[in-house]
Amino acid sequence: MDHQSNQLQPYHAGPVVRVPASSEPTNSFDPWLLWITLRRCWFWAIPIGIVLATVAAFLVLQTFVPMYRASHHLAANKDWLIDRGVLPAPEDLAKSERLLLTSPIVLSQVINNPELQAFSLNDPDPDVREQALLSNLTIGNSGTRSTLSISYRDIDKRFAADVCNAIVEAYLQKRDEYDNRRIGRLENWLTPQVEQLKRKVEEQEKLVAQLAKESHGVAPGERVAALENSDSFSVIRNLRSQISDLEIEIALLDAGVGIRNPLSSSELGESSIEEFVPAVEKVKRGTIDPKRLSDFISRDKEVNRTKEMYEIYRKQVIELEVSERWRFDKDRYARLQTERDQWEEKHALARKAASERAIDIMEAELDEELERARAEYVASSIAKQKQHARRAELMSDQEKAEIAERREQLVKRLDVLESQYKAESDILRQRDGVSVALLFAQDDLERTRSMLHRITDRLASIQMESKRGSSVMSISQATPPSRPVEAVPFKKMIMAGGAGFAIPFLIGLAWEFRTKRITDSLDLEKSHLIAPVIGELARAPRAAVGRNSKSRRVFEESVDALRANLALSKDTRHARSFAVVSSMSGEGKSTAVSQLAISLAKSSGNTVLIVDCDMRCPDQHDVFGLALEPGLNEVLRKAVPLKEAINRELGDLVHVLPAGHLKASPHRLISPDSMKELMDEALESYQYVILDTAPVLSAGETLAVASVVDSTLVCVMRDLTRMDSVVRTTHRLEASGANVVGTIFSGVTPRQYSYRYGDYKYSDFGQMLAETTHRN
């Protein structure tokens, strides 16, 4: 074979520059790690998880104690005798009665019952017994909102029923007390109101009789008097309006305003009328703002202090009344009531004093505003009067005569209207004064009688409906249940079994999170401390897989894609020697070396030399089925020349230099000088030389091999290689002077590779034609 490579010189590319790692969180959790853990750990986690789940479920079953639930059902008493809406029943019993059922007032009777001091209520501490009682007590609606179900659980069925009935009995007793107390409060409040209204009716009846007697026979409630009064008031209002218009016209004429033929104030400008209204009538004094007064009082320190003290004592009194403890500590209860009343009086006095101070301040402010407004108005009126005086001096004698005649006519008309107004007023007072008062008195009497009848009817209805019984009544008492809540704790067993089954997976997840294995090429691309991915290799098919299978086709396509990337990349297009390294064993570097050599040989048409530099655990002779020696070991020891040690049994496609039989330490044999001499001699005869090396982290001689080749490729195995191992490997290689140009990501499944890059089938028509001809 004619080798044209004798004229070619070795190529040494410069080191690939990488920027420092970005500030990305390295300890963040990736959800994809769950799938990775399942994929890597299922074969051992599932058997262990099944065992743990079985043990956990068995322990739950062994420690299980059956619980019995007894239920007491109640319903709202919606019966009524006469009036349905007087004492309404609760709409949602579970919501309205829960607070009373769980209150210490009810539960204390059950906790302190000596007959129930057993089983779950046998603790000497009352607080512990109360907590146990509440934890086993269930309150809820029983089918509808107007029904109530009270349930209690215990390991003894009879004890559960007794406790449940005791709780309901204590609750119904307190409910009856509260209902009776409420009805009593209503009666105590309504009875004085009825008596007061009766006295008021009697007084109003006497007043109506007296007014009817004074009205000279006019019947009470007669509509004629009301109509006459209405007409009289209308006439008086009309006369008063005309008198006001005339007074305004006369005032304008006296002021010197020369308006010809004024008829009424409606024909005058509004501004002209307002200009001559007396200051005492125009400027009105303001009133105290109730909101501002309330704010002033609420900000007073003494008011707030007395209110705070009053609220403290009031809440203490209410607390004693609600908890019924006032019966046992009456002295303290009386003292708190006295303190509450005293602070209430102090608070009222403080509010009164603050109100008086606020009124004085606000009254002074209003007086100041009134004086200032009057002064401004007087100054304005004086200026306007001076202006009118100057206008009056300019009027002609004829105009003055016309104004005087007009004023005389208006004065005569004003006298007539005032006489009519006085006559109508006297008539109204003499004729209808008593009738009007009588109408008002009769209306007040009717309203008082109506209120008295309504309150009397309400009081009678309350007294009648209170005889129907309590607002909540019992439907069925609790009886000892025949079967437990659950015979077998399936839910707890499933939960315990699920937790036991998940334990090995959680351990595997923690381990995977700690080791941070590389599962995708994107993980490598995110790190700026590692050489970029130059190619992905699909998982190598097994030997039994056929040539035309999808897995083999995808694998060969991935190898060809790696070779094309090396040939076209600007960092490796002129490189002739490659070292394929890995962090540890089992990361696919030997497979990558053999398949890459074959692909390079097929594409270039030149023979490619493979050098197995892993003398500790060589693989290339087994890959191609060749003898182990002579090989690299013998060449470096000068026992055999290079040309004699190269194995050419595979033909002109690939030549292999095996590792040889190791008889000395690899560190003594492999050095930068010896490897450089070997590479120079090999490149004189071969276009491409590919070196299979030992793992970098466990074999230091690989650094000497990588330092003399043109390009170094780091091989990474999916789901096996750890990220920190790749980073340490890259740092060691670069420190030794190696040119790390890229990373090979191996172990990709054919399906994942096809999904990412596609699967483009092809047919070898020449081979098919040859096979057909041979069969024929």
C-alpha positions in Angstrom: 0.0 0.0 0.0 1.3 3.4 -0.9 1.3 5.7 2.1 1.3 9.4 1.2 1.5 10.3 4.9 5.3 10.3 4.8 5.2 13.9 3.4 2.8 15.1 6.2 4.0 16.7 9.4 2.4 16.2 12.8 -0.2 18.8 13.7 -0.3 20.3 17.2 -3.4 22.4 17.8 -3.4 25.1 20.5 -5.3 24.5 23.8 -9.0 25.1 23.8 -9.8 28.2 26.0 -12.7 27.9 28.3 -14.2 30.6 30.5 -14.7 30.1 34.2 -17.8 28.4 35.4 -20.9 30.5 35.7 -22.5 31.2 39.0 -25.2 28.5 38.7 -26.5 26.7 41.8 -24.7 23.4 41.9 -26.9 21.9 44.7 -30.2 22.6 43.1 -32.6 19.6 42.7 -33.4 18.5 39.2 -36.8 16.7 38.9 -35.3 14.6 36.1 -33.2 13.0 38.8 -36.3 11.0 39.9 -36.5 9.2 36.6 -32.7 8.6 36.6 -33.0 7.1 40.1 -35.8 4.8 39.1 -33.9 3.8 35.9 -30.7 3.0 37.8 -32.0 1.6 41.1 -35.2 -0.4 40.1 -33.4 -3.8 39.9 -32.4 -3.6 43.6 -34.8 -1.1 45.0 -38.0 -2.9 44.1 -37.1 -6.2 45.8 -35.9 -4.4 48.9 -38.9 -2.1 48.8 -41.3 -5.1 48.6 -39.7 -6.6 51.7 -39.8 -3.3 53.7 -43.4 -2.7 52.6 -44.4 -6.2 53.8 -42.6 -5.7 57.1 -44.2 -2.3 57.6 -47.7 -3.5 56.8 -47.3 -6.5 59.1 -46.1 -4.3 62.0 -49.2 -2.0 61.5 -51.5 -5.0 61.5 -49.8 -6.4 64.6 -50.1 -3.2 66.6 -53.6 -2.4 65.3 -56.3 -2.0 68.0 -59.9 -1.8 66.7 -61.8 1.3 67.5 -65.6 1.5 68.0 -67.7 4.6 67.2 -71.0 5.3 68.9 -73.2 8.1 67.6 -76.0 10.1 69.1 -78.3 12.0 66.7 -80.1 15.2 67.4 -82.4 17.5 65.4 -83.5 21.1 65.5 -86.9 21.6 67.1 -88.9 23.2 64.4 -92.4 22.6 66.0 -94.5 25.7 66.8 -97.8 26.3 68.5 -99.2 29.6 67.3 -96.5 31.9 66.0 -93.8 30.2 63.9 -91.1 32.9 63.9 -91.0 33.8 67.6 -88.3 31.3 68.7 -86.5 30.2 65.5 -84.5 27.0 65.5 -80.8 27.0 64.3 -80.4 26.4 60.6 -77.0 24.7 60.7 -76.7 22.7 63.9 -73.1 21.5 63.4 -71.9 25.1 62.9 -73.9 26.8 65.6 -73.7 24.2 68.3 -70.0 23.1 67.9 -68.7 25.9 70.2 -71.1 24.9 73.0 -70.4 21.1 72.6 -66.6 21.6 72.8 -66.7 24.2 75.6 -65.3 23.4 79.1 -68.8 24.0 80.5 -70.1 20.8 78.8 -67.0 18.7 78.7 -66.1 19.3 82.4 -69.2 17.4 83.5 -68.1 14.4 81.4 -64.4 14.6 82.5 -65.3 14.9 86.2 -67.9 12.1 86.1 -66.5 9.2 88.3 -68.3 6.6 86.3 -66.4 7.5 83.2 -62.9 7.4 84.6 -61.7 4.5 82.5 -60.0 3.6 79.3 -59.1 6.8 77.3 -60.2 9.0 80.2 -58.2 7.5 83.0 -55.3 10.0 83.0 -55.1 11.9 86.4 -54.5 15.3 84.6 -57.8 16.9 83.6 -56.2 18.7 80.7 -55.0 15.4 79.2 -58.4 13.9 79.7 -60.0 16.9 77.9 -57.5 16.5 75.0 -58.3 12.8 74.7 -62.0 13.5 74.8 -61.7 16.1 72.0 -59.5 14.0 69.8 -62.0 11.1 69.8 -65.1 13.4 69.5 -66.6 14.0 66.1 -69.4 16.6 65.4 -71.1 16.9 62.1 -74.4 17.2 60.2 -76.4 14.0 59.9 -77.8 14.1 56.4 -79.2 17.6 56.6 -78.1 20.9 58.1 -80.9 20.8 60.7 -79.7 17.4 62.1 -76.6 16.9 64.3 -74.5 13.8 64.8 -72.2 13.5 67.8 -69.8 10.5 67.7 -67.2 9.2 70.1 -64.5 6.6 69.5 -63.0 4.2 71.9 -61.5 0.7 72.1 -64.5 -0.4 74.3 -67.8 -0.3 72.5 -70.0 0.2 75.7 -67.7 2.9 77.0 -67.9 4.8 73.7 -71.7 4.8 73.9 -71.7 5.9 77.5 -69.4 8.8 76.9 -71.3 9.9 73.8 -74.6 9.9 75.7 -73.0 11.7 78.6 -71.8 14.5 76.3 -75.2 14.9 74.7 -76.9 14.9 78.2 -74.6 17.7 79.4 -75.1 19.6 76.2 -78.9 19.4 76.3 -78.9 20.5 79.9 -76.9 23.6 79.1 -78.9 24.3 76.0 -82.2 24.3 78.1 -80.6 26.6 80.6 -79.5 29.0 77.8 -83.0 28.9 76.2 -84.7 29.5 79.4 -82.4 32.3 80.2 -82.9 33.9 76.9 -86.7 33.7 77.2 -86.5 35.2 80.7 -84.4 38.1 79.5 -87.0 38.8 76.7 -89.9 38.7 79.2 -88.0 40.9 81.7 -87.4 43.4 79.0 -90.8 43.4 77.3 -92.9 43.5 80.5 -91.8 47.0 81.6 -92.1 48.2 78.0 -95.8 47.1 78.0 -96.5 48.9 81.3 -94.8 52.1 80.1 -96.8 52.0 76.9 -100.1 51.5 78.8 -99.4 54.5 80.9 -98.6 56.5 77.8 -101.8 55.5 76.1 -103.8 56.6 79.1 -102.1 60.0 79.1 -102.7 60.5 75.4 -106.4 59.5 75.7 -106.9 62.1 78.3 -105.1 64.7 76.1 -107.3 63.8 73.1 -110.5 64.1 75.2 -109.4 67.5 76.5 -108.6 68.8 73.0 -111.9 67.5 71.7 -113.8 69.2 74.4 -112.0 72.5 73.6 -112.7 72.3 69.9 -116.4 73.4 70.4 -117.9 70.2 69.1 -115.5 69.5 66.2 -115.2 65.7 66.0 -111.7 64.3 66.4 -110.2 63.3 63.1 -112.5 65.3 60.9 -110.9 66.0 57.5 -112.6 69.5 57.0 -110.4 71.1 59.6 -107.3 69.7 58.0 -108.4 70.9 54.5 -109.2 74.4 55.8 -105.9 74.6 57.6 -104.1 73.6 54.4 -105.9 76.4 52.4 -105.3 79.0 55.1 -101.6 78.2 55.2 -101.4 78.5 51.4 -103.0 82.0 51.5 -100.6 83.1 54.2 -97.5 81.9 52.4 -98.6 83.7 49.3 -99.1 87.0 51.1 -95.8 86.6 52.9 -94.0 86.1 49.6 -95.5 89.2 48.0 -94.6 91.3 51.1 -91.0 90.2 50.9 -90.8 91.1 47.2 -92.2 94.6 47.9 -89.8 95.2 50.8 -86.9 94.2 48.6 -88.0 96.6 45.8 -88.4 99.5 48.3 -85.0 98.8 49.7 -83.5 98.9 46.2 -85.1 102.2 45.4 -84.0 103.7 48.7 -80.5 102.6 47.9 -80.6 104.5 44.7 -80.7 101.7 42.1 -82.4 103.2 39.1 -84.4 100.3 37.7 -87.4 101.3 35.7 -90.7 99.6 36.3 -89.6 96.8 38.7 -92.4 94.3 39.2 -91.0 91.7 41.6 -87.9 90.3 42.9 -87.9 87.5 40.3 -87.3 90.2 37.6 -84.2 91.5 39.5 -80.8 90.0 39.3 -79.9 87.7 42.1 -76.7 89.5 42.8 -78.6 92.8 43.1 -80.9 91.4 45.8 -78.1 89.8 47.8 -76.1 93.1 47.8 -78.6 94.8 50.0 -79.7 92.1 52.5 -78.7 93.2 56.0 -75.4 91.8 57.3 -77.0 90.3 60.3 -79.3 88.2 58.1 -76.8 87.4 55.4 -73.8 86.2 57.5 -74.9 83.1 59.5 -73.0 81.6 62.3 -71.7 78.0 61.7 -72.6 75.0 63.7 -70.5 72.4 65.5 -69.6 69.4 63.3 -70.6 66.2 65.2 -68.0 64.1 63.5 -65.2 66.6 64.5 -66.5 66.7 68.0 -66.5 62.8 68.2 -62.9 62.7 66.8 -61.8 65.3 69.5 -63.3 63.1 72.3 -61.9 59.9 70.9 -58.4 61.4 70.9 -58.6 62.4 74.5 -56.0 60.5 76.7 -58.2 60.3 79.8 -61.2 59.0 77.8 -59.1 56.3 76.2 -57.5 55.3 79.5 -60.9 55.0 81.3 -62.4 53.1 78.4 -59.5 50.6 78.4 -59.8 49.9 82.1 -63.6 49.5 81.8 -63.2 47.0 79.0 -60.7 45.0 81.0 -63.0 44.6 84.0 -66.1 44.1 81.7 -64.3 41.2 79.9 -63.3 39.6 83.2 -66.9 39.7 84.4 -68.2 38.2 81.1 -65.6 35.4 81.3 -66.8 34.5 84.8 -70.4 34.5 83.7 -69.8 32.4 80.6 -67.7 29.8 82.4 -70.1 29.7 85.4 -67.1 30.2 87.8 -68.9 33.2 89.4 -70.9 30.7 91.5 -67.7 29.5 93.2 -66.0 32.9 93.6 -68.7 35.3 94.3 -66.4 37.8 96.2 -64.2 38.2 93.2 -67.2 38.4 90.9 -68.7 41.2 93.1 -65.4 43.1 93.3 -65.0 42.9 89.5 -68.6 44.2 89.0 -67.9 47.1 91.3 -64.6 48.0 89.6 -66.4 47.8 86.2 -69.2 50.1 87.3 -66.7 52.6 88.8 -64.6 52.8 85.6 -67.8 53.1 83.6 -68.7 56.2 85.6 -65.2 57.5 85.2 -65.4 57.0 81.5 -68.7 58.8 81.3 -67.3 61.8 83.3 -64.2 61.8 81.1 -66.2 61.9 78.0 -68.4 64.7 79.4 -65.3 66.8 80.3 -63.7 66.2 77.0 -67.0 67.1 75.2 -67.2 70.4 77.2 -63.6 71.3 76.3 -64.1 70.4 72.7 -67.4 72.5 72.5 -65.6 75.5 74.1 -62.8 75.3 71.6 -65.1 74.8 68.6 -67.5 77.6 69.8 -64.6 80.0 70.0 -63.5 79.1 66.5 -67.0 79.6 65.2 -67.2 83.0 66.9 -63.9 84.1 65.3 -65.1 82.9 61.9 -68.5 84.8 62.3 -66.8 88.1 63.3 -64.3 87.8 60.4 -67.1 87.1 57.9 -69.3 90.0 59.3 -66.3 92.4 59.1 -65.7 91.4 55.5 -69.4 91.7 54.6 -69.7 95.1 56.2 -66.6 96.4 54.3 -68.1 95.1 51.1 -71.5 96.7 51.8 -70.0 100.1 52.6 -68.1 100.0 49.3 -71.2 99.1 47.4 -73.2 101.8 49.1 -70.7 104.4 48.2 -70.9 103.3 44.6 -74.7 103.6 44.6 -74.4 107.0 46.2 -72.2 108.2 43.4 -74.7 106.8 40.9 -77.6 108.5 42.7 -75.8 111.9 42.4 -75.6 111.4 38.6 -79.3 110.7 38.1 -81.4 113.4 36.6 -84.3 115.1 38.4 -86.8 113.3 36.2 -85.4 109.9 37.2 -85.5 110.9 40.8 -89.2 111.9 40.5 -90.1 108.6 38.8 -88.3 106.7 41.6 -90.2 108.6 44.3 -93.5 108.0 42.6 -92.7 104.3 42.2 -91.7 104.0 45.9 -95.0 105.6 47.0 -97.0 103.1 45.0 -95.1 100.2 46.5 -95.6 101.5 50.0 -99.3 101.7 49.6 -99.4 98.2 48.1 -97.3 96.9 51.0 -99.7 98.3 53.6 -102.6 96.5 52.0 -100.8 93.2 51.9 -99.7 93.4 55.5 -103.3 94.1 56.6 -104.6 91.0 54.7 -101.7 88.9 56.2 -102.6 90.0 59.8 -106.3 89.3 59.3 -105.7 85.8 57.9 -103.3 84.9 60.7 -105.8 86.0 63.4 -108.6 83.9 61.7 -106.4 80.8 61.6 -105.4 81.1 65.2 -108.9 81.7 66.5 -110.6 79.0 64.4 -108.2 76.0 63.9 -105.6 76.1 66.6 -107.3 73.5 68.8 -108.2 71.3 65.8 -104.7 71.1 64.6 -103.4 70.1 68.0 -106.2 67.5 68.2 -105.1 65.9 65.0 -101.6 65.5 66.2 -102.7 64.1 69.5 -104.9 61.5 67.8 -102.1 60.4 65.5 -99.8 60.0 68.5 -102.4 58.0 70.3 -102.9 55.6 67.3 -99.1 55.0 67.0 -98.8 54.3 70.7 -101.7 51.9 70.7 -100.3 50.0 67.7 -96.9 49.6 69.4 -98.6 48.4 72.6 -100.6 45.8 70.7 -97.5 44.5 68.8 -95.3 44.2 72.0 -98.2 42.6 73.9 -98.7 40.0 71.1 -95.0 39.3 71.0 -94.8 38.7 74.7 -97.7 36.4 74.6 -96.3 34.5 71.7 -92.9 34.1 73.5 -94.6 32.8 76.6 -96.7 30.4 74.5 -93.9 29.1 72.3 -91.5 28.6 75.2 -93.7 25.7 76.3 -92.8 23.7 73.2 -89.5 22.6 74.7 -85.8 23.0 73.9 -84.7 24.3 70.5 -82.6 21.0 70.0 -84.1 17.6 70.7 -82.7 14.1 70.7 -83.7 11.7 68.0 -81.7 8.5 68.9 -79.3 7.8 71.7 -75.9 6.1 71.2 -75.8 2.4 71.5 -72.8 0.1 71.6 -71.8 -0.6 68.0 -71.7 -4.2 66.8 -68.6 -3.8 64.6 -65.5 -1.6 64.8 -64.8 1.3 62.6 -62.5 -0.8 60.5 -61.7 -4.5 61.0 -58.4 -4.3 59.2 -56.5 -1.1 58.9 -56.1 -1.2 55.1 -55.4 2.5 54.7 -52.7 2.5 57.4 -51.2 -0.6 56.0 -51.1 0.9 52.5 -49.6 4.1 53.8 -46.9 2.2 55.9 -46.3 -0.2 53.0 -45.9 2.7 50.6 -43.5 4.4 52.9 -41.4 1.2 53.3 -41.4 0.7 49.6 -40.2 4.2 49.0 -37.3 4.0 51.4 -34.8 2.3 49.1 -35.7 4.7 46.3 -35.2 7.6 48.6 -31.8 6.2 49.5 -31.0 5.8 45.8 -32.2 9.3 45.2 -30.0 10.7 47.9 -27.0 8.8 46.5 -27.7 10.0 43.0 -28.1 13.6 44.2 -24.8 13.3 46.0 -22.8 11.7 43.2 -24.3 13.9 40.5 -23.9 11.5 37.6 -24.1 12.8 34.1 -27.4 11.7 32.5 -27.6 13.9 29.4 -25.2 15.8 27.2 -26.9 19.0 28.2 -25.4 18.6 31.7 -21.9 18.8 30.0 -22.9 21.8 27.9 -24.0 23.7 31.0 -20.5 23.4 32.6 -17.9 25.8 31.3 -15.1 23.8 33.0 -15.5 20.8 30.6 -14.6 20.6 26.9 -17.7 20.9 24.6 -19.5 17.8 23.4 -18.0 16.9 20.1 -20.2 13.9 19.5 -22.7 11.5 21.1 -22.3 7.7 20.6 -25.3 5.4 20.8 -25.1 2.3 23.0 -23.1 -0.4 21.3 -25.3 -3.3 20.1 -24.7 -6.8 21.3 -22.9 -9.3 19.1 -26.1 -11.2 18.4 -27.9 -8.2 16.9 -28.3 -8.4 13.2 -26.5 -6.1 10.8 -29.7 -4.4 9.6 -31.2 -3.9 13.0 -32.1 -0.4 14.1 -29.8 -0.4 17.1 -26.7 -1.3 15.0 -27.7 1.3 12.3 -28.1 4.0 14.9 -24.8 3.1 16.5 -22.9 3.2 13.2 -24.5 6.5 12.4 -23.4 8.0 15.7 -19.8 6.9 15.1 -19.8 8.4 11.6 -21.2 11.7 13.0 -18.4 11.8 15.6 -15.8 11.3 12.8 -17.4 14.0 10.7 -17.3 16.5 13.6 -13.6 15.8 14.1 -12.9 16.2 10.4 -14.8 19.5 10.1 -14.1 21.1 13.4 -11.5 23.9 13.1 -9.7 22.6 16.2 -9.3 19.0 14.9 -9.5 19.1 11.0 -5.7 19.0 10.7 -5.1 16.7 13.6 -3.6 13.2 12.9 -3.2 11.7 16.3 -5.9 11.3 18.9 -5.9 10.0 22.4 -9.2 8.8 23.8 -9.2 9.1 27.6 -11.7 8.6 30.5 -12.0 9.3 34.2 -12.4 5.7 35.2 -12.8 2.3 33.6 -16.1 1.2 31.9 -16.8 4.5 30.3 -16.7 3.3 26.7 -13.3 4.6 25.5 -12.1 1.3 24.0 -15.3 1.0 21.9 -15.0 4.6 20.8 -11.4 4.0 19.8 -12.1 0.9 17.7 -15.2 2.2 16.0 -13.7 5.6 15.3 -10.6 4.0 13.7 -12.8 1.9 11.4 -14.9 5.0 10.4 -11.8 7.1 9.7 -10.3 4.3 7.6 -13.5 3.9 5.6 -13.9 7.6 5.0 -10.3 8.4 4.1 -9.2 5.3 2.4 -6.0 5.2 4.5 -5.0 2.6 7.0 -5.5 3.8 10.6 -3.2 2.6 13.5 -4.7 1.8 16.9 -2.3 1.8 19.8 -3.4 0.2 23.0 -1.7 2.2 25.7 -3.7 0.6 28.6 -1.1 -1.9 29.6 -2.8 -2.5 32.9 -6.1 -3.8 31.5 -5.8 -4.0 27.6 -9.0 -4.4 25.5 -8.1 -3.8 21.8 -6.7 -7.3 21.2 -9.9 -8.8 22.6 -12.1 -6.4 20.5 -10.4 -7.6 17.2 -9.5 -11.1 18.4 -5.7 -10.7 18.1 -2.7 -11.8 20.1 -1.6 -9.7 23.1 2.1 -9.7 22.2 4.3 -8.5 20.9 3.0 -5.0 21.5 3.6 -1.6 23.0 5.4 -3.0 26.1 8.0 -4.8 24.0 8.5 -1.7 21.7 9.1 0.6 24.7 11.5 -1.9 26.2 13.3 -2.0 22.8 12.7 -5.7 22.6 10.9 -5.6 19.3 10.9 -2.9 16.6 7.6 -1.0 16.0 7.1 -2.4 12.5 7.3 -6.0 13.8 5.1 -5.3 16.8 2.2 -3.9 14.7 -0.5 -6.6 13.9 -1.7 -6.4 10.3 -4.1 -9.5 10.4 -7.1 -7.2 9.9 -6.0 -6.2 6.4 -5.3 -2.7 5.1 -8.3 -1.1 6.9 -7.0 -1.1 10.5 -3.6 -2.0 12.0 -3.3 -2.6 15.8 -0.4 -2.3 18.2 -1.5 -4.3 21.2 -0.5 -3.5 24.7 1.9 -6.4 25.1 2.7 -8.3 28.2 3.4 -6.0 31.1 6.7 -6.9 32.9 7.5 -3.5 34.5 5.8 -0.5 35.9 3.9 1.5 33.2 5.3 4.7 34.7 8.9 3.5 33.8 8.0 2.6 30.3 5.6 5.4 29.3 7.2 8.9 29.4 6.7 11.9 27.2 10.0 11.3 25.4 9.4 7.7 24.7 5.8 8.3 23.5 6.9 11.2 21.3 9.6 9.0 19.7 6.9 6.3 19.1 4.4 8.8 17.7 6.9 10.3 15.3 7.8 6.9 13.9 4.1 5.9 13.6 3.0 9.1 11.9 5.7 8.5 9.2 3.7 5.4 8.0 0.1 6.2 9.0 -2.2 9.1 8.3 -4.1 8.7 11.6 -3.0 7.2 14.9 -5.6 6.6 17.6 -4.5 5.7 21.2 -6.5 3.8 23.7 -5.4 4.9 27.2 -5.8 3.9 30.8 -8.2 5.9 33.1 -6.7 9.2 34.0 -7.7 9.3 37.7 -6.3 5.8 38.4 -3.3 5.7 36.0 -0.9 8.7 35.8 0.9 7.4 32.7 -2.0 8.5 30.6 -1.0 12.2 31.1 2.3 11.5 29.4 0.4 9.9 26.4 -2.0 12.8 26.1 0.7 15.4 26.2 2.3 14.2 22.9 -0.8 13.7 20.6 -2.5 16.4 18.6 -5.9 16.1 20.2 -7.3 14.5 23.3 -11.0 13.4 23.6 -12.5 12.7 27.0 -15.0 9.9 27.0 -18.1 10.1 29.3 -20.6 7.3 29.9 -24.2 8.1 30.4 -25.6 7.3 34.0 -22.1 6.2 35.1 -19.6 9.1 34.9 -19.7 11.7 37.7 -19.4 15.4 37.0 -16.7 16.0 39.5 -14.6 13.2 38.0 -14.8 14.7 34.5 -13.8 18.1 35.9 -10.8 16.7 37.7 -9.8 14.7 34.6 -10.0 17.8 32.4 -7.9 19.8 34.8 -5.2 17.2 35.0 -5.0 16.8 31.3 -4.7 20.5 30.7 -2.1 20.9 33.5 0.0 18.2 31.7 -0.1 20.1 28.4 -2.7 18.0 26.7 -4.9 19.6 24.0 -8.4 18.6 25.2 -10.6 19.5 22.2 -13.9 17.8 23.1 -16.0 15.3 25.0 -17.6 12.1 23.7 -20.9 11.3 25.4 -21.4 7.5 25.1 -24.2 5.2 26.1 -27.1 7.0 24.5 -30.0 4.7 23.8 -31.0 4.2 20.2 -34.4 5.6 20.8 -33.1 8.8 22.5 -30.5 9.3 19.8 -33.2 8.9 17.1 -35.5 11.3 18.9 -32.7 13.9 19.2 -31.1 13.6 15.7 -33.6 11.6 13.7 -33.3 8.2 12.0 -32.7 8.3 8.3 -32.7 4.8 6.7 -30.7 3.9 3.6 -30.5 0.9 1.4 -27.3 -0.7 0.0 -28.5 -1.5 -3.5 -25.1 -2.8 -4.6 -25.0 -5.3 -1.7 -28.6 -6.4 -2.4 -27.8 -6.9 -6.0 -24.7 -9.0 -5.2 -26.5 -11.2 -2.8 -29.3 -11.7 -5.3 -26.8 -12.7 -8.0 -25.0 -15.0 -5.6 -28.2 -16.8 -4.8 -29.1 -17.2 -8.4 
